[in-house]
Amino acid sequence: MASAGIDQVREWILAKHPDRESIEPDENLIESRLVDSLSFVELIYTIESAAGIEIDFESIDMQDLQTLSSIEKAFFVPARLP
């Protein structure tokens, strides 16, 4: 079950691509051009708003932003304590 935050990110991406009805969790958002260089910063702000956090641009790991699954894991799933 997806978190409400990742649903907001998905909805934002789909709003920018009205020709699309869905996005697979493991679809590469950059390679498929769902997120391009012009919308990348807006994606970060969307994640920040949905997650209620501030993302440090200097410490962004691009692997965390490639798919909805990786975004959810990096920003919406709480870290589990050992």
C-alpha positions in Angstrom: 0.0 0.0 0.0 1.4 3.3 -1.1 1.8 6.2 1.4 -0.3 9.3 1.0 2.8 11.3 0.3 3.9 9.2 -2.7 0.3 9.4 -4.0 0.7 13.2 -4.0 4.0 12.9 -5.9 2.3 10.5 -8.4 -0.6 12.9 -8.9 1.7 15.8 -9.5 3.6 13.9 -12.2 0.4 12.6 -13.8 -1.0 16.2 -13.9 2.0 17.2 -15.9 1.4 14.3 -18.4 -2.4 14.2 -19.1 -1.7 11.5 -21.7 -0.7 9.1 -18.9 -3.2 7.3 -16.6 -0.6 5.6 -14.4 3.0 5.2 -13.5 4.5 1.9 -12.5 6.3 2.0 -9.1 9.6 1.0 -10.7 9.4 3.1 -13.9 12.4 5.3 -14.3 11.0 8.8 -14.2 14.0 10.5 -15.8 14.6 8.0 -18.6 10.9 8.0 -19.5 11.0 11.8 -19.4 8.2 12.1 -16.9 10.6 14.3 -14.9 13.0 16.4 -17.0 15.6 19.0 -16.0 13.0 21.8 -16.0 10.7 20.0 -13.6 13.3 18.4 -11.4 13.4 21.2 -8.8 9.6 21.3 -8.8 9.7 17.5 -8.0 11.9 18.2 -5.0 9.5 20.8 -3.7 6.6 18.5 -4.2 8.4 15.8 -2.2 9.2 18.3 0.5 5.6 19.4 0.7 4.2 15.9 0.8 6.7 14.6 3.3 6.8 17.7 5.5 10.6 17.8 5.3 13.4 20.0 3.8 15.7 18.3 1.3 19.3 19.5 1.2 20.1 19.9 -2.6 23.8 19.3 -1.9 23.2 15.9 -0.4 20.6 14.5 -3.0 21.3 11.0 -4.1 19.9 10.7 -7.7 19.2 7.0 -7.1 16.5 8.1 -4.6 14.7 10.1 -7.2 14.6 7.7 -10.2 11.4 5.8 -9.4 8.3 6.2 -7.3 9.5 3.2 -5.3 12.8 4.8 -4.6 11.2 8.1 -3.7 8.8 6.4 -1.3 11.6 4.5 0.4 13.9 7.5 0.7 11.4 10.1 1.8 8.1 8.5 3.0 9.0 5.2 4.8 10.4 5.8 8.3 13.8 4.3 8.9 13.5 1.2 11.0 15.6 1.1 14.2 17.8 -1.9 14.6 
